[in-house]
Amino acid sequence: MAHQDDPAPGQQHLTTTVEQGRFCVARCACGWRGPARRARSLARADAEGHTAGGITGAAGA
């Protein structure tokens, strides 16, 4: 999935975390997706880094 730094006009970076079995993944409305993490706190940190403008996670590599 491609990383998009700038959302479309009027679109905000709205992040959530999603449980996938033993892992947690951060996702954003712009299409960004972080790496699968075992710790929810790390997935939340990935999401915070994304909304702050930093490129984190596998999708940003």
PASE-927548 format. One line per field, with one value per residue: x, y, z of N, C-alpha, C, O in turn. Coordinates in Angstrom, 3 decimals, padded with zeros to 6 digits. Layout:
REM residues N
n_xx: [X_...] $
n_yy: [Y_...] $
n_zz: [Z_...] $
ca_xx: [X_...] $
ca_yy: [Y_...] $
ca_zz: [Z_...] $
c_xx: [X_...] $
c_yy: [Y_...] $
c_zz: [Z_...] $
o_xx: [X_...] $
o_yy: [Y_...] $
o_zz: [Z_...] $
REM end
This chain:
REM residues 61
n_xx: [000.841_000.614_002.284_000.939_001.775_000.440_-002.887_-005.885_-007.398_-009.300_-009.392_-008.488_-005.821_-006.865_-006.412_-006.493_-006.391_-006.120_-006.981_-005.356_-005.415_-002.795_-001.577_-001.366_-002.333_-001.680_-003.713_-004.627_-006.922_-006.014_-004.867_-002.482_-000.609_000.653_003.313_002.715_002.317_003.146_002.689_000.240_000.770_003.013_001.926_000.148_002.016_003.228_001.078_000.811_003.257_002.864_000.682_001.929_003.512_005.759_007.435_006.732_006.883_006.191_004.869_005.734_008.317] $
n_yy: [-001.159_002.206_005.055_008.107_011.353_013.845_014.486_014.484_017.627_018.925_016.495_014.768_013.338_010.607_008.362_004.914_001.942_-001.508_-004.759_-007.722_-010.819_-011.865_-009.477_-005.867_-003.212_-000.007_002.269_004.648_007.118_008.126_006.049_005.053_002.548_001.071_-001.090_-004.485_-004.933_-006.348_-005.074_-002.867_-000.256_000.408_000.366_002.483_004.522_004.502_005.464_008.031_009.124_009.163_010.972_013.225_013.861_012.431_009.774_006.613_003.100_000.146_000.739_003.247_002.965] $
n_zz: [000.000_-000.814_000.572_001.588_001.996_002.117_002.776_000.753_-000.242_002.401_003.668_006.582_008.530_009.945_012.316_013.342_015.373_014.672_015.568_014.717_015.008_017.010_016.745_016.359_014.296_013.002_011.241_008.685_007.428_005.026_003.698_004.551_006.308_009.166_010.453_011.574_014.992_018.156_020.523_021.577_022.277_020.735_018.162_018.418_018.776_016.256_014.747_015.856_015.074_012.323_011.998_012.930_010.871_010.380_008.683_009.308_010.004_007.960_005.549_004.964_004.230] $
ca_xx: [000.000_001.443_002.196_000.563_002.120_-000.556_-004.244_-006.600_-007.966_-010.463_-009.250_-007.544_-005.241_-007.628_-005.805_-007.105_-005.626_-006.949_-006.440_-005.281_-004.870_-001.919_-000.932_-002.141_-001.854_-002.200_-004.172_-005.070_-007.921_-005.339_-004.389_-001.259_-000.748_001.896_003.653_002.044_003.043_002.568_002.300_-000.668_001.420_003.872_001.045_-000.324_003.156_003.340_000.002_001.159_004.330_002.283_-000.110_002.851_004.202_006.900_007.160_007.087_006.217_006.578_004.304_006.465_009.700] $
ca_yy: [000.000_003.391_006.058_009.424_012.336_014.894_014.031_015.296_018.815_018.655_015.197_014.774_012.054_010.015_007.056_003.940_000.701_-002.664_-006.028_-008.804_-011.952_-011.449_-008.227_-004.640_-002.428_001.357_002.611_006.024_007.336_008.462_004.829_004.608_001.435_000.783_-002.508_-005.256_-004.855_-007.132_-004.134_-001.818_001.043_000.669_000.696_003.856_005.410_004.579_006.348_009.389_009.565_009.428_012.205_014.334_014.133_011.547_008.555_005.473_001.860_-000.544_001.367_004.474_002.657] $
ca_zz: [000.000_-000.943_001.619_001.111_003.010_002.202_002.451_-000.224_000.391_003.238_004.336_007.683_008.897_011.037_012.536_014.241_015.490_014.354_016.055_013.723_015.746_018.107_016.377_016.255_013.162_012.903_009.895_008.521_006.380_003.767_003.066_005.225_007.240_009.867_010.561_012.623_016.260_019.244_021.579_021.112_022.484_019.581_017.037_018.655_018.522_014.792_014.293_016.269_014.194_011.005_012.030_013.170_009.623_010.213_007.933_010.126_009.635_006.739_004.378_004.681_003.870] $
c_xx: [000.894_001.223_001.849_000.844_001.014_-001.934_-004.858_-007.171_-009.240_-010.390_-008.189_-006.951_-005.981_-007.129_-006.604_-006.125_-006.597_-006.247_-006.483_-004.610_-004.070_-001.304_-001.917_-001.506_-002.490_-002.580_-004.658_-006.070_-007.267_-004.813_-003.113_-001.571_000.611_002.157_002.845_002.927_002.370_002.077_001.417_-000.028_002.338_003.048_000.505_000.795_003.392_002.305_000.306_002.276_003.823_001.526_000.760_003.667_005.430_006.500_007.667_006.392_006.630_006.066_005.035_007.891_009.910] $
c_yy: [001.232_004.346_007.388_010.421_013.357_014.343_014.949_016.521_018.468_017.325_015.311_013.393_011.553_008.592_006.217_002.783_-000.456_-003.922_-007.057_-009.991_-011.472_-010.072_-007.073_-003.805_-001.048_001.612_004.050_006.113_007.645_007.224_004.285_003.468_001.174_-000.709_-003.187_-005.248_-005.754_-006.235_-003.039_-000.444_001.391_001.016_002.116_004.865_005.570_005.566_007.799_009.956_009.919_010.746_013.425_014.667_013.265_010.319_007.407_004.234_001.350_000.171_002.650_004.225_002.699] $
c_zz: [000.000_000.214_000.987_002.223_003.209_001.850_001.398_000.489_001.167_003.978_005.419_007.853_010.132_011.223_013.513_014.395_015.321_014.861_014.926_014.399_016.938_017.877_016.318_015.142_013.222_011.449_009.878_007.371_005.033_003.044_003.683_006.181_007.858_009.916_011.661_013.869_017.283_020.368_020.998_021.232_021.312_018.342_017.187_018.397_017.017_014.242_014.654_015.394_012.804_011.004_012.293_011.915_009.398_009.417_008.782_009.608_008.277_005.486_004.008_004.230_002.378] $
o_xx: [001.856_000.127_002.412_000.225_000.683_-002.132_-004.386_-007.408_-010.136_-011.236_-007.122_-007.507_-005.740_-007.389_-007.296_-005.157_-007.744_-005.058_-007.508_-003.389_-004.593_-000.583_-003.130_-000.282_-003.690_-001.856_-005.048_-006.061_-007.896_-004.359_-002.704_-002.643_001.611_001.328_002.351_004.126_001.148_001.147_001.799_-000.252_002.429_003.447_000.413_000.546_003.721_002.615_000.083_002.243_004.302_001.710_000.387_004.422_006.070_005.351_008.873_005.422_007.332_006.759_004.964_008.605_011.021] $
o_yy: [001.280_004.438_007.752_010.351_013.701_013.799_016.067_016.471_017.804_017.050_015.883_012.401_012.031_007.720_006.735_002.665_-000.395_-004.122_-007.237_-010.138_-010.754_-009.564_-007.267_-003.705_-000.922_001.220_004.604_005.286_007.448_007.323_003.167_003.417_001.068_-001.506_-002.525_-005.522_-005.902_-006.597_-002.365_000.429_002.559_001.877_002.860_005.944_006.664_006.394_008.698_011.128_010.869_011.559_014.540_015.639_013.348_009.879_007.239_004.323_002.032_000.204_003.095_005.166_002.462] $
o_zz: [000.766_000.767_-000.045_003.284_004.343_000.764_001.189_001.696_000.648_004.829_005.198_007.382_011.240_010.394_014.390_013.644_015.766_014.609_014.268_014.360_017.790_018.736_016.239_015.059_013.462_010.534_010.906_006.459_003.993_001.903_003.370_006.784_007.148_009.476_012.573_013.801_017.270_021.090_020.041_020.393_020.934_017.558_016.211_017.858_016.557_013.385_013.844_015.017_012.184_010.099_011.929_011.901_008.350_009.476_008.960_008.856_007.530_004.469_002.862_003.884_001.904] $
REM end
